[in-house]
Amino acid sequence: MMMKKALAFAGTLAAGALVIAGCAGTDSGSQNGSGGELAGEITFQTWNLKNEKFTPYFNDLIAAFEEENPGTTIDWVDAPAEGYQDKLSADAAAGNLPDVVDMGPESAYTLAQAGVLEDIAASDPEAKGLYLDKAWESMTFAGLGGGTYGYPWYLNTGPSFFNTAVLAQCGLDPQTLPSTYDELFDQAETLGKNCTDRSMIARMPAIENFGEYGVDIMNDEGTEFTYNSAKGVEFVQRFVDLYGGDGLTAEALNNLQTAEVDDFKAGQLGYLPGSSYTFNDLRETAPAVFDTLGVGPRINNSAPNMYIESLVVNAGSKNLPVSQAFAKYVTNSDNQLAFAKAASVFPSSEGTLDDPWFTEDDGDGATKVRLEAAEQVRNAVVWWPAAFSGGADNETLREEIALAVLGQKTAQEALDASVKYSNERLAATR
């Protein structure tokens, strides 16, 4: 399942008070672009964040900004998770998009394409230096002329989790965990041969996995999908072969991420791609599996994947200076660090990963996972192309791969059909 929301909040977040740091430095956005004082009212919309854990954070953050900028008012609204992208599209079409909005690259690409979002590379070029290069690049859309359409906010990536008891029972060495897709597929074949009631992998690959395998997903111009290359076919063929050798269950053809997590917690699965909060979730909800847990790096042949959430600015905002200043304030280093500590995610602001929270080990297993994931962020890539639809494109890709796995198409035919669909959809939206 597509993880366009980089943060799964429900039931998995660490409790604890948040400290909002009001920064008066160059990244706090205390003045407008001409050097005058900020004034005016804007609306700020988050995505499924108004709850008992995060309401105090945002209330304090807004109060701190308004105190620093006495002439400003920030109206915070929150939208539910379900149907969020549809709501964004509807609000934009009706001219009701809030001034500052929480969203990922895919939604931002769609709205930027419609001319709704501010190109901050053009109107606020100095902001680029405040964020990690890869985070800034993920909100820079080559297919739209190279504009940047969001202030990077938080990132998420995570390790791979393994049920070492399952590995040992099925003829694998739990001390030799896979770190590449080649090693993963080889071990999955062995596990499938030895344990027909267990499996290593529980679902079909998503588009970001192609990037992790080393497939060029799009051309450099961002105008055409290219994942039906020989490398892409090779990747899909491994799933085809795995299914033929009893290394994949029939359920894996339709499984989404929730089913994958459930299978792992039930002790039926050898491998689970996780995130920084998976460790504590498994400790709390699956203690039997947690007792045999093995942790390794995110599986990849090129670079590990990460997800990003950003704050975009409505190009039609009636108070653009306040909108941009507030978006930068939320995403400045101190406020990103406070949010990352509470939400088990990672900051996109330049230098924040050097904080002791991400570098000093206190001996706790969760801390070790956090430190390893933070180090992984330094090398990770947002592999999911912003132009790739999490709905139509993703579903078509999954369905076509399933047809190949079932032998109804070759891997090449399946990927050709998926790429053709994605490119036709992309061309139709230009």
C-alpha positions as CSV (number, residue, x, y, z in Angstrom):
1,M,0.0,0.0,0.0
2,M,1.3,3.5,-0.8
3,M,2.6,5.3,2.2
4,K,2.0,8.8,1.0
5,K,1.3,9.7,4.6
6,A,4.8,9.3,6.0
7,L,3.6,9.1,9.5
8,A,1.1,6.4,10.9
9,F,-0.1,8.1,14.0
10,A,-2.8,5.9,15.3
11,G,-1.7,3.9,18.3
12,T,2.0,4.1,17.4
13,L,3.3,7.4,18.7
14,A,5.4,8.0,21.7
15,A,3.7,10.0,24.4
16,G,5.3,13.0,25.9
17,A,5.1,16.8,26.1
18,L,6.4,18.9,23.2
19,V,8.5,21.9,23.6
20,I,8.0,24.5,20.9
21,A,11.1,26.6,20.2
22,G,10.5,30.1,18.9
23,C,13.5,30.9,16.7
24,A,14.4,34.5,15.9
25,G,17.1,33.4,13.5
26,T,17.1,33.6,9.7
27,D,14.8,30.6,9.2
28,S,12.0,31.7,11.6
29,G,10.2,33.9,9.1
30,S,9.7,36.9,11.5
31,Q,9.5,39.5,8.7
32,N,8.2,39.7,5.2
33,G,10.3,39.7,2.1
34,S,10.8,43.5,2.1
35,G,11.9,43.6,5.7
36,G,8.6,44.9,7.1
37,E,6.7,43.4,10.1
38,L,4.3,40.6,9.4
39,A,0.6,41.1,9.8
40,G,-2.6,39.4,8.8
41,E,-4.6,36.2,9.1
42,I,-4.1,32.9,7.4
43,T,-5.5,29.4,7.6
44,F,-3.2,26.4,8.2
45,Q,-4.4,22.9,7.4
46,T,-2.9,19.6,8.7
47,W,-3.7,16.1,7.9
48,N,-5.2,14.0,10.7
49,L,-3.1,15.6,13.4
50,K,-5.7,17.2,15.7
51,N,-5.7,14.7,18.5
52,E,-4.7,14.5,22.2
53,K,-1.0,14.0,21.3
54,F,-0.5,16.7,18.8
55,T,-3.1,19.4,19.6
56,P,-0.9,20.9,22.4
57,Y,2.0,20.9,20.0
58,F,0.3,22.9,17.3
59,N,-1.5,25.2,19.8
60,D,1.8,26.1,21.4
61,L,3.6,26.5,18.0
62,I,0.9,28.8,16.7
63,A,0.9,30.8,20.0
64,A,4.7,31.2,19.8
65,F,4.5,32.4,16.2
66,E,1.8,34.9,17.0
67,E,3.6,36.2,20.0
68,E,6.8,36.7,17.9
69,N,4.7,38.4,15.2
70,P,1.9,40.3,17.1
71,G,0.0,41.4,14.0
72,T,-0.6,37.8,12.8
73,T,-3.4,35.3,13.4
74,I,-3.1,31.6,12.4
75,D,-6.4,29.6,12.1
76,W,-5.6,25.9,12.4
77,V,-7.9,23.4,10.8
78,D,-7.4,19.7,10.5
79,A,-8.8,17.3,7.9
80,P,-9.4,13.5,8.5
81,A,-7.1,11.0,6.8
82,E,-9.8,9.4,4.6
83,G,-10.3,11.1,1.3
84,Y,-7.7,13.8,2.0
85,Q,-6.4,14.0,-1.6
86,D,-9.9,14.3,-3.0
87,K,-10.6,17.0,-0.5
88,L,-7.5,18.9,-1.6
89,S,-8.5,18.7,-5.2
90,A,-12.1,19.8,-4.5
91,D,-10.9,22.7,-2.3
92,A,-8.5,23.9,-5.0
93,A,-11.1,23.7,-7.7
94,A,-13.5,25.7,-5.6
95,G,-10.9,28.3,-4.7
96,N,-11.0,27.3,-1.0
97,L,-7.6,25.8,-0.5
98,P,-6.1,27.0,2.8
99,D,-3.1,29.3,2.8
100,V,-0.6,26.7,4.2
101,V,-1.4,23.0,3.7
102,D,0.2,19.7,4.9
103,M,0.7,17.3,1.9
104,G,3.1,14.9,0.2
105,P,4.8,15.3,-3.2
106,E,2.1,13.5,-5.2
107,S,-0.7,15.8,-4.1
108,A,1.6,18.8,-4.5
109,Y,2.5,17.8,-8.0
110,T,-1.2,17.6,-9.0
111,L,-2.0,21.1,-7.5
112,A,1.2,22.7,-8.8
113,Q,0.3,21.4,-12.3
114,A,-3.0,23.2,-12.0
115,G,-1.1,26.4,-11.0
116,V,-2.5,26.5,-7.5
117,L,0.8,26.3,-5.5
118,E,3.5,28.9,-4.9
119,D,6.8,28.1,-6.5
120,I,9.0,28.8,-3.5
121,A,12.2,28.3,-5.5
122,A,11.2,31.5,-7.4
123,S,9.6,33.6,-4.6
124,D,11.8,32.4,-1.6
125,P,15.0,31.1,-3.1
126,E,17.0,31.5,0.1
127,A,14.9,28.8,1.7
128,K,16.7,26.1,-0.2
129,G,19.7,26.2,2.1
130,L,17.5,25.5,5.2
131,Y,16.7,21.9,4.2
132,L,18.5,18.7,3.2
133,D,19.3,18.7,-0.5
134,K,17.3,15.5,-1.1
135,A,14.3,16.8,0.8
136,W,14.3,20.0,-1.3
137,E,14.7,18.0,-4.5
138,S,11.8,15.8,-3.7
139,M,9.5,18.9,-3.8
140,T,11.2,20.1,-7.0
141,F,9.4,18.8,-10.0
142,A,11.4,18.5,-13.2
143,G,8.2,17.7,-15.2
144,L,6.8,21.1,-14.2
145,G,9.8,23.2,-15.3
146,G,11.9,22.6,-12.2
147,G,9.9,24.6,-9.7
148,T,9.9,23.8,-6.0
149,Y,6.4,23.5,-4.5
150,G,6.7,22.9,-0.8
151,Y,8.8,23.5,2.3
152,P,10.1,20.1,3.4
153,W,8.8,19.0,6.8
154,Y,9.3,15.5,8.1
155,L,10.8,12.4,6.7
156,N,10.4,8.7,7.5
157,T,12.3,5.6,6.7
158,G,13.1,2.6,8.7
159,P,14.9,-0.7,9.0
160,S,13.8,-4.2,8.0
161,F,12.4,-6.5,10.7
162,F,12.8,-10.3,10.6
163,N,11.2,-13.1,12.6
164,T,14.4,-15.0,13.4
165,A,12.4,-17.9,14.8
166,V,10.6,-18.3,11.4
167,L,14.0,-18.0,9.6
168,A,15.6,-20.7,11.8
169,Q,12.6,-23.1,11.5
170,C,12.6,-22.8,7.7
171,G,16.3,-23.5,7.1
172,L,17.8,-20.0,7.2
173,D,20.6,-18.6,9.4
174,P,19.0,-15.9,11.6
175,Q,22.5,-14.4,12.0
176,T,22.8,-13.7,8.3
177,L,20.0,-11.3,7.5
178,P,19.5,-10.1,3.9
179,S,20.3,-6.5,3.1
180,T,19.8,-6.5,-0.7
181,Y,16.9,-7.7,-2.9
182,D,19.1,-10.4,-4.3
183,E,19.7,-11.8,-0.9
184,L,16.1,-11.4,0.1
185,F,14.8,-13.3,-2.9
186,D,17.3,-16.1,-2.4
187,Q,16.3,-16.5,1.2
188,A,12.6,-16.3,0.3
189,E,13.1,-19.2,-2.1
190,T,14.7,-21.3,0.6
191,L,12.0,-20.4,3.1
192,G,9.2,-21.2,0.7
193,K,10.7,-24.6,-0.1
194,N,11.1,-25.6,3.5
195,C,7.9,-24.1,5.0
196,T,4.9,-24.1,2.7
197,D,2.8,-22.5,5.5
198,R,5.1,-19.5,5.9
199,S,6.6,-16.9,3.5
200,M,9.3,-14.3,3.5
201,I,7.5,-11.6,1.4
202,A,3.8,-10.8,1.8
203,R,2.9,-8.3,-1.0
204,M,3.7,-7.1,-4.5
205,P,6.2,-4.4,-5.0
206,A,5.3,-0.7,-5.1
207,I,6.9,1.9,-7.4
208,E,9.5,2.9,-4.8
209,N,10.8,-0.6,-4.6
210,F,11.7,-0.4,-8.3
211,G,14.0,2.5,-7.4
212,E,15.5,0.6,-4.5
213,Y,16.2,-2.3,-6.9
214,G,18.1,0.1,-9.2
215,V,15.4,0.7,-11.8
216,D,15.2,4.1,-13.5
217,I,11.6,5.0,-12.8
218,M,11.4,8.1,-15.0
219,N,13.5,10.0,-17.5
220,D,15.6,12.9,-16.3
221,E,13.1,15.4,-17.5
222,G,10.3,13.9,-15.4
223,T,8.1,13.6,-18.5
224,E,8.0,9.9,-19.1
225,F,7.9,6.7,-17.0
226,T,10.6,4.2,-17.9
227,Y,10.4,1.4,-15.3
228,N,9.6,-1.2,-18.0
229,S,13.3,-1.4,-18.7
230,A,15.3,-4.7,-18.6
231,K,16.1,-4.0,-15.0
232,G,12.5,-3.5,-14.2
233,V,11.5,-6.7,-15.9
234,E,14.3,-8.5,-14.0
235,F,12.8,-7.3,-10.7
236,V,9.3,-8.4,-11.5
237,Q,10.6,-11.8,-12.8
238,R,12.0,-12.5,-9.4
239,F,8.4,-12.3,-8.0
240,V,7.2,-14.5,-10.8
241,D,9.8,-17.1,-10.0
242,L,9.2,-16.8,-6.3
243,Y,5.5,-17.5,-6.8
244,G,6.2,-20.5,-9.0
245,G,8.5,-21.9,-6.3
246,D,5.9,-21.6,-3.5
247,G,7.7,-18.6,-2.1
248,L,4.7,-16.3,-2.4
249,T,1.1,-17.0,-1.3
250,A,-1.9,-16.2,-3.4
251,E,-2.9,-13.6,-0.8
252,A,0.3,-11.7,-1.5
253,L,-1.1,-10.7,-4.9
254,N,-3.7,-8.5,-3.3
255,N,-2.3,-7.8,0.1
256,L,-1.9,-4.2,1.3
257,Q,0.5,-3.0,4.0
258,T,-2.0,-3.7,6.8
259,A,-2.2,-7.3,5.9
260,E,1.6,-7.6,5.7
261,V,1.9,-6.2,9.2
262,D,-0.9,-8.5,10.5
263,D,0.9,-11.6,9.0
264,F,4.2,-10.6,10.6
265,K,2.6,-10.1,14.0
266,A,0.9,-13.5,13.6
267,G,4.2,-15.2,13.1
268,Q,3.5,-16.2,9.5
269,L,6.0,-13.9,7.8
270,G,9.8,-13.8,7.9
271,Y,10.3,-10.2,6.7
272,L,8.6,-6.8,7.3
273,P,9.8,-3.5,5.9
274,G,9.2,-1.1,8.7
275,S,9.7,2.4,9.9
276,S,11.1,4.1,13.0
277,Y,8.0,3.5,15.1
278,T,7.5,-0.2,14.1
279,F,9.9,-1.4,16.8
280,N,7.8,0.0,19.7
281,D,4.6,-1.1,18.0
282,L,5.9,-4.7,17.8
283,R,7.1,-4.6,21.4
284,E,3.6,-3.4,22.6
285,T,1.3,-5.4,20.3
286,A,3.2,-8.6,19.3
287,P,5.5,-9.5,22.3
288,A,6.0,-13.1,21.1
289,V,7.3,-12.0,17.8
290,F,9.3,-9.2,19.4
291,D,11.2,-11.7,21.5
292,T,12.7,-13.2,18.3
293,L,13.0,-9.9,16.4
294,G,16.0,-9.3,14.1
295,V,16.7,-5.9,12.8
296,G,18.6,-5.0,9.6
297,P,18.9,-2.1,7.1
298,R,16.1,-1.4,4.7
299,I,16.4,-3.7,1.7
300,N,17.9,-2.1,-1.3
301,N,20.3,-2.6,-4.2
302,S,20.9,1.1,-4.8
303,A,19.7,3.5,-2.0
304,P,17.0,3.0,0.7
305,N,13.6,4.7,0.2
306,M,12.2,7.4,2.4
307,Y,8.9,9.3,2.5
308,I,8.4,13.0,2.9
309,E,5.6,15.3,4.1
310,S,5.8,19.0,3.3
311,L,4.0,22.3,3.8
312,V,2.8,24.0,0.6
313,V,1.7,27.5,0.2
314,N,-1.4,28.5,-1.8
315,A,-0.3,30.7,-4.7
316,G,-3.6,32.6,-4.3
317,S,-3.1,33.3,-0.6
318,K,-4.2,36.9,0.2
319,N,-1.4,37.0,2.7
320,L,1.6,35.4,1.0
321,P,4.3,36.9,3.4
322,V,2.6,35.4,6.5
323,S,1.9,32.1,4.8
324,Q,5.5,31.6,3.7
325,A,6.9,32.9,7.0
326,F,4.7,30.5,9.0
327,A,5.5,27.5,6.8
328,K,9.2,28.2,7.3
329,Y,8.6,28.6,11.1
330,V,6.9,25.2,11.4
331,T,9.7,23.6,9.4
332,N,12.6,25.4,11.1
333,S,15.2,23.2,12.8
334,D,14.0,23.6,16.4
335,N,10.4,23.0,15.6
336,Q,11.2,20.0,13.4
337,L,13.3,18.5,16.1
338,A,10.6,18.8,18.7
339,F,8.1,17.2,16.3
340,A,10.5,14.5,15.3
341,K,11.2,13.5,18.9
342,A,7.5,13.0,19.7
343,A,6.4,11.5,16.4
344,S,9.2,9.0,15.7
345,V,10.1,10.6,12.4
346,F,13.1,12.5,11.1
347,P,13.7,16.2,10.3
348,S,14.3,17.5,6.8
349,S,16.0,20.7,8.1
350,E,19.7,21.1,7.4
351,G,21.9,19.9,10.3
352,T,19.1,18.7,12.6
353,L,20.1,15.1,12.2
354,D,23.3,15.9,14.0
355,D,21.4,16.4,17.2
356,P,22.2,13.9,20.0
357,W,18.7,12.5,19.7
358,F,19.8,11.0,16.4
359,T,23.4,10.2,17.3
360,E,23.8,9.1,20.9
361,D,23.0,5.6,22.0
362,D,21.5,5.1,25.4
363,G,21.4,1.3,25.2
364,D,17.6,1.0,24.5
365,G,16.6,-1.1,21.5
366,A,14.3,1.6,20.2
367,T,17.1,4.2,20.4
368,K,19.4,1.9,18.3
369,V,16.7,1.6,15.7
370,R,16.2,5.4,15.7
371,L,19.9,6.0,15.3
372,E,20.3,3.5,12.5
373,A,17.3,4.9,10.7
374,A,18.6,8.4,11.1
375,E,21.9,7.4,9.5
376,Q,19.9,5.8,6.7
377,V,18.1,9.1,6.0
378,R,21.4,10.5,5.0
379,N,21.6,8.1,2.1
380,A,17.9,7.6,1.4
381,V,16.0,8.8,-1.6
382,V,12.3,9.7,-2.1
383,W,11.9,7.1,-4.8
384,W,8.2,7.5,-5.3
385,P,7.9,10.0,-8.2
386,A,5.6,12.9,-7.5
387,A,4.0,12.4,-10.9
388,F,3.0,8.8,-10.1
389,S,-0.5,8.5,-8.9
390,G,-1.0,6.6,-5.7
391,G,-4.5,5.7,-6.9
392,A,-4.7,4.9,-10.6
393,D,-1.0,4.3,-11.4
394,N,-0.3,2.3,-8.3
395,E,-3.3,0.1,-8.7
396,T,-2.5,-0.5,-12.4
397,L,1.0,-1.5,-11.5
398,R,0.0,-3.9,-8.8
399,E,-2.7,-5.5,-11.0
400,E,-0.3,-5.9,-13.9
401,I,2.4,-7.5,-11.7
402,A,-0.2,-9.9,-10.3
403,L,-1.1,-10.9,-13.9
404,A,2.6,-11.6,-14.6
405,V,3.0,-13.6,-11.4
406,L,-0.1,-15.7,-12.3
407,G,1.4,-16.4,-15.7
408,Q,-1.2,-14.6,-17.7
409,K,1.3,-12.1,-19.0
410,T,5.1,-12.0,-19.2
411,A,6.9,-9.6,-16.9
412,Q,7.7,-7.4,-19.9
413,E,4.1,-7.3,-21.1
414,A,2.9,-6.4,-17.7
415,L,5.3,-3.5,-17.2
416,D,4.7,-2.3,-20.7
417,A,1.0,-2.1,-20.0
418,S,1.6,-0.3,-16.7
419,V,4.0,2.2,-18.2
420,K,1.7,2.8,-21.1
421,Y,-1.1,3.6,-18.8
422,S,1.0,5.9,-16.6
423,N,2.4,7.8,-19.5
424,E,-0.9,8.3,-21.1
425,R,-2.4,9.6,-17.9
426,L,0.6,11.8,-17.4
427,A,0.3,13.2,-21.0
428,A,-3.4,13.8,-20.5
429,T,-2.8,16.1,-17.5
430,R,-0.3,18.4,-19.2
